[in-house]
Amino acid sequence: MNRKQYNSDTRYAKVLEQMDLLQIMDITTTRQHKNGTVVWKLPIKCGKDKFIEVASFKTGYVRNQNSGYSNYQLNKRCDSEPEYYPEHKYNSISGMHDKTGKYLKYTTRTCKLIPNEKDRLEYLIAYCLKNYYIKNANQVAEGSYVSKWYHEYELEGNAHTQKQRGDGYKAGCSHKNQEINNLQNKLATIERIANDRNKWNG
């Protein structure tokens, strides 16, 4: 995405502001941009050395880009328009399937397309907040998942050891305490953005 190009548009500017707050990086190539595609890299790992990537397509789809040939759509699902087919019944005399005069109704589950790019990018922000950031809040710091309970467990363990061995572990406890505070601050920022989005969508 060309940041300058969209700075004059308030909706794009809001998306860019949220991207900066959430440390989302636009990694769209020139070719993708010409095709109307936008690709984002999130600061959350989905494997040992890979970060989550999501994309917006001119066709109306939004997708997770980390599944190789089976990149999956993030669009909401909805029922397709119903289709009707004539019902047939086997006729043992003629050995044919004859129409009964009735029709069978078929619907399938399909993706709800988002034709407008601004709507797609706003949807991506909301989706990523809910499904990646809030659920994996502790990964945001440096892209590696370390559960909060582990930090608290280490902190308690260091505090206990400190009582046994003296003041040698004070610095370590202070460092772990700071890590927990940083994670809590990041989570608060994510929740604030999510709440703002709920107000806009409400």
C-alpha positions in Angstrom: 0.0 0.0 0.0 1.3 3.5 -0.9 1.0 5.3 2.4 1.1 8.8 0.8 -1.6 7.8 -1.6 -4.1 7.1 1.1 -3.1 9.8 3.7 -5.9 12.1 2.5 -8.6 9.5 3.0 -9.8 9.3 6.6 -10.7 5.6 6.4 -7.4 4.6 4.9 -5.6 6.8 7.4 -7.4 5.1 10.3 -6.3 1.7 8.9 -2.7 2.9 8.7 -2.8 4.2 12.2 -4.0 0.9 13.5 -1.4 -1.0 11.5 1.3 1.1 13.1 -0.1 0.5 16.6 -0.3 -3.2 15.9 3.1 -3.3 14.2 1.6 -4.7 11.0 3.9 -4.4 8.1 2.7 -4.0 4.5 4.8 -6.3 2.3 2.8 -5.9 -0.9 4.9 -6.3 -4.0 4.6 -3.9 -7.0 3.0 -6.7 -9.1 0.5 -7.5 -6.3 -0.4 -3.8 -6.0 -1.1 -3.6 -9.7 -3.4 -6.6 -9.3 -5.3 -4.8 -6.5 -3.8 -7.1 -3.8 -2.6 -5.9 -0.4 -0.5 -8.3 1.8 0.2 -7.7 5.5 2.8 -9.4 7.8 1.8 -9.6 11.5 4.3 -9.6 14.3 3.1 -13.0 15.4 4.8 -16.3 14.4 2.8 -19.2 12.8 5.8 -21.5 12.8 9.4 -21.6 13.8 10.6 -18.9 11.3 7.4 -17.7 9.7 5.1 -14.8 10.6 1.4 -14.7 9.9 0.5 -13.1 6.6 -2.9 -12.0 5.5 -4.1 -10.5 2.2 -6.9 -8.5 0.6 -7.8 -9.3 -3.0 -9.7 -7.2 -5.6 -12.0 -10.2 -6.1 -13.5 -9.5 -2.7 -11.7 -12.2 -0.8 -9.5 -11.9 2.3 -7.1 -14.8 3.1 -4.6 -16.2 5.4 -1.4 -16.6 3.3 0.6 -19.1 5.4 -0.9 -22.4 4.2 0.9 -22.9 0.9 -1.4 -24.1 -1.8 -4.4 -24.2 0.6 -4.4 -20.6 1.7 -7.8 -20.3 3.3 -10.4 -17.5 3.1 -11.2 -15.3 6.1 -14.4 -14.0 4.7 -17.6 -14.6 6.6 -19.6 -17.6 5.4 -23.2 -17.4 4.1 -25.7 -19.6 2.3 -25.6 -19.3 -1.5 -28.7 -18.3 -3.5 -30.9 -21.4 -3.7 -30.8 -23.5 -6.9 -33.7 -25.8 -8.0 -33.3 -29.0 -9.8 -36.2 -31.2 -11.2 -36.7 -34.4 -9.1 -36.4 -37.7 -10.9 -37.7 -41.1 -10.0 -36.7 -44.4 -11.5 -39.3 -46.0 -13.6 -38.9 -49.8 -13.5 -41.0 -50.4 -16.6 -39.1 -48.0 -18.9 -35.8 -48.4 -17.1 -35.5 -44.6 -17.2 -35.5 -41.8 -14.6 -38.7 -39.8 -15.1 -39.4 -36.3 -13.8 -41.8 -36.2 -10.9 -43.0 -32.6 -11.4 -41.3 -31.7 -8.1 -38.2 -29.6 -7.6 -35.4 -30.1 -5.2 -33.8 -27.1 -3.5 -30.0 -26.9 -3.0 -27.9 -24.3 -1.2 -24.2 -24.3 -0.4 -22.1 -22.5 2.1 -20.0 -19.8 0.4 -17.9 -16.8 1.2 -19.4 -13.4 1.7 -17.4 -11.3 -0.7 -16.2 -7.7 0.3 -16.1 -5.7 -2.9 -14.7 -2.4 -1.4 -11.0 -2.4 -0.5 -11.5 -0.1 2.5 -14.1 -2.5 3.8 -11.8 -5.4 3.3 -8.9 -3.8 5.1 -11.1 -2.7 8.0 -12.4 -6.3 8.1 -8.9 -7.7 8.2 -7.9 -5.4 11.1 -11.0 -6.6 13.0 -10.4 -10.3 12.1 -6.7 -10.1 13.1 -7.5 -8.4 16.4 -10.0 -11.1 17.4 -8.3 -14.2 16.0 -4.6 -13.5 16.2 -3.8 -10.6 18.6 -6.2 -11.1 21.5 -6.0 -14.9 21.4 -2.1 -14.8 21.1 -1.4 -11.5 23.0 1.9 -12.8 24.4 3.4 -13.4 21.0 3.2 -9.8 20.0 6.3 -8.6 21.9 8.8 -10.3 19.7 6.9 -12.7 17.6 7.5 -15.7 19.8 4.8 -17.3 21.9 5.5 -17.4 25.7 2.4 -17.9 27.8 1.8 -15.3 30.5 1.4 -18.1 33.2 5.0 -19.1 32.4 6.3 -15.6 33.1 4.3 -15.5 36.4 5.6 -19.0 37.3 9.2 -18.0 36.7 8.7 -14.8 38.7 7.3 -16.7 41.6 10.1 -19.2 41.4 12.8 -16.5 41.3 11.2 -14.8 44.3 11.2 -18.1 46.2 14.9 -18.7 45.3 15.8 -15.2 46.3 14.6 -15.8 49.8 16.8 -18.9 50.0 19.9 -17.5 48.3 19.8 -13.8 49.0 19.5 -10.8 46.7 21.2 -12.2 43.7 17.9 -12.8 41.9 16.4 -9.3 42.4 17.5 -8.2 39.0 16.0 -11.3 37.3 12.7 -10.8 39.1 12.6 -7.2 38.1 13.3 -8.1 34.5 10.5 -10.7 34.5 8.1 -8.2 36.1 8.9 -5.7 33.4 8.2 -8.3 30.7 4.8 -9.0 32.2 4.0 -5.3 32.4 5.0 -4.9 28.8 2.7 -7.7 27.7 -0.2 -6.3 29.8 0.3 -2.9 28.2 0.3 -4.4 24.7 -2.9 -6.4 25.5 -4.5 -3.1 26.8 -3.6 -1.4 23.5 -5.1 -4.3 21.5 -8.3 -4.3 23.5 -8.6 -0.5 23.2 -8.3 -0.7 19.4 -10.9 -3.6 19.4 -13.3 -1.5 21.5 -12.8 1.4 19.2 -13.7 -0.8 16.2 -16.8 -2.0 18.0 -18.0 1.6 18.5 -17.5 2.3 14.8 -19.3 -0.9 13.7 -22.1 -0.3 16.3 
